[in-house]
Amino acid sequence: MAAGVLGIGKFVPERILTNFDLEKMMDTSDEWIRTRTGIEERRIADDQTDTSDMAYFASERAIKNAGLTPKDIDLILVATVTPDQPFPSVACMIQDRLGARGSAAMDISAACAGFMYGMVTAKQFIDSNAYKHVLVVGVEKLSKITNWDDRSTAVLFGDGAAAAVMGPVSEGNGILSFELGADGSGGKNLYQDKEIIKMNGREVFKFAVRQMGESAASVVEKAGLTKEDIDYLIPHQANIRIMEASRERLDIPEEKMIKTIQKYGNTSSSSIPLALADSVENGVIKDGDLIVMVGFGGGLTWGAVTLRWGGK
Ligand code: ACO
């Protein structure tokens, strides 16, 4: 058996904040944001909806889609840099709300690479037969740490959640290869200071272009695959120019890259699973498809996975 995805679910807040709305709030333009980042709009959670609420809604859907109940979940991993509070973890909060008492539960802090870290951690527990079903969640309420007075970061981020139930799938499916890494010396380029996000955009951009390309190419090679085997690339939805760089490195056509940045912006830990959930819901990704996922984030961190969809 291998470790794969049994069910997936997402939640995005109803409120849409467009680039035109931002034009009224700060000195920016739809044109600048679209051409520099690819973002057209993003979702913003209301004051009553915190990170754990979004994580809960996405998880409920993922468990249902997996044909399981919360009692079947052995471990909950929540990737987030915007928990409701430092502790208890979001994982413990949703464990209680879902009714999965007794399962192990913890949060993972690896910023935008968090969901990759979560999936790979889940795989280890499943492969070793320690646990059968692991709920992996990527969730962020970045709007609560966004500095709305800083136009260079405020236009980038959005809120949202997506969750996947991972478990055993038939051989040849699920995660075929992975890579995780970090370079703490780059932490100064992207961090939270007191309540807000601080970023050296140019440095992060340079790092991301290089690392996303290298990691994506590395996992394809590790799995013994070639570019012809790739059905879809899901890069972390940070900036369309960074995403394009990873696509060009893999040398695959434009239509093979999944793109949700235009409607959700950068949702950090949630960005890759949100794009995955969207594509599964829309019928784009089907059983047997080979997906390459690659992310980078504050830390600095990175992670990539090749995943054959289906095989339950
Ligand atoms: N509207 C209009 N002008 C702006 C805006 C804005 N929103 N933001 C910046 N500018 C201006 C700058 O002030 C600058 O003006 P100047 O030339 O007069 O000084 C000009 O636009 C160019 O600014 P740059 O920073 O050079 O623009 P760049 O092309 O590098 O794009 C960006 C900036 C989009 C932030 C880019 O660097 C980037 O995408 N970096 C990576 C960001 C990223 O992926 N971060 C991940 C964070 S996720 C996480 O871990 C939470």
Residues whose N, C-alpha, C, O or C-beta is under 5 A from the ligand:
A	BS01	ACO	D27 T28 S29 W32 R36 T37 A111 C112 R151 S152 V155 G201 R202 V204 F205 A238 N239 S268 G297 G298
